[in-house]
Amino acid sequence: AQSVTQLDSQVPVFEEAPVELRCNYSSSVSVYLFWYVQYPNQGLQLLLKYLSGSTLVESINGFEAEFNKSQTSFHLRKPSVHISDTAEYFCAVSGRGADGLTFGKGTHLIIQP
Amino acid sequence: DAGVIQSPRHEVTEMGQEVTLRCKPISGHDYLFWYRQTMMRGLELLIYFNNNVPIDDSGMPEDRFSAKMPNASFSTLKIQPSEPRDSAVYFCASSSIANTEAFFGQGTRLTVV
């Protein structure tokens, strides 16, 4: 079984400032890792994913995350946030079988003008 | 493709009534997942199907909950009888390959009064 810990339930940051949303996971097997974003009253949208290969993965809107196996982390970063990035961000993990995704509790990113 | 389609978007019902939530997965996807989202517990996997067959229903909270997938393009989640503590947003998701990426519907917001 896998588990995910998102250490911050809420992260306030000023517009154009950098941000890091933290995610740690535990698993006894190799994993896939994901970040999803949820805007108000919407479903979850995939932001980026790590399946294999390069440990640094990027999204089309400037977010990136790095898989760190030794620290069992998959932190999400963006060098300069925009007001439109205000949303709930979920880290998720799955084993390499077919057992569904396990989600963290989410981090609410609040962008202050 | 229109994505994962859920209906209804909102449902308000009285305690004790039967509630049926519906989901149409993305065409060609072999996996279908039902999740429940609440403030207290976050996103919980209730049940998932592979090729229309229920694989793991260990997340279904009680016998009042049941899910079916009669064909590759339709699934239902039924609660009978409903209780106020079932109030939540229920998401359906589908994927083509186990655990690599799940596409979410917009969700059904259920309120049981």
Contacts between the chains, C-beta under 8 A, distances in Angstrom:
chain1	res1	chain2	res2	distance
A	32	B	99	5.7
A	32	B	100	6.2
A	34	B	101	7.3
A	36	B	104	7.7
A	42	B	106	6.5
A	42	B	107	7.9
A	43	B	4	7.7
A	43	B	91	6.1
A	43	B	104	4.0
A	43	B	105	5.5
A	43	B	106	4.7
A	43	B	107	5.4
A	44	B	91	7.1
A	44	B	93	7.8
A	44	B	104	4.4
A	45	B	104	7.3
A	46	B	101	5.9
A	46	B	102	7.8
A	46	B	103	7.5
A	49	B	100	7.5
A	49	B	101	6.1
A	51	B	100	6.1
A	90	B	43	6.8
A	94	B	99	3.7
A	94	B	100	8.0
A	95	B	99	6.8
A	96	B	99	6.8
A	97	B	98	6.8
A	97	B	99	7.1
A	98	B	31	7.1
A	98	B	50	6.3
A	98	B	55	6.8
A	98	B	98	3.6
A	98	B	99	6.2
A	99	B	56	6.6
A	99	B	99	7.0
A	100	B	33	5.6
A	100	B	45	4.6
A	100	B	48	5.1
A	100	B	56	7.1
A	100	B	99	7.1
A	100	B	102	8.0
A	101	B	33	7.7
A	101	B	45	7.2
A	101	B	99	6.8
A	101	B	102	5.8
A	102	B	45	7.2
A	103	B	35	8.0
A	103	B	42	6.2
A	103	B	43	4.1
A	104	B	42	7.2
A	105	B	42	4.4
A	106	B	42	6.2
A	106	B	43	7.7
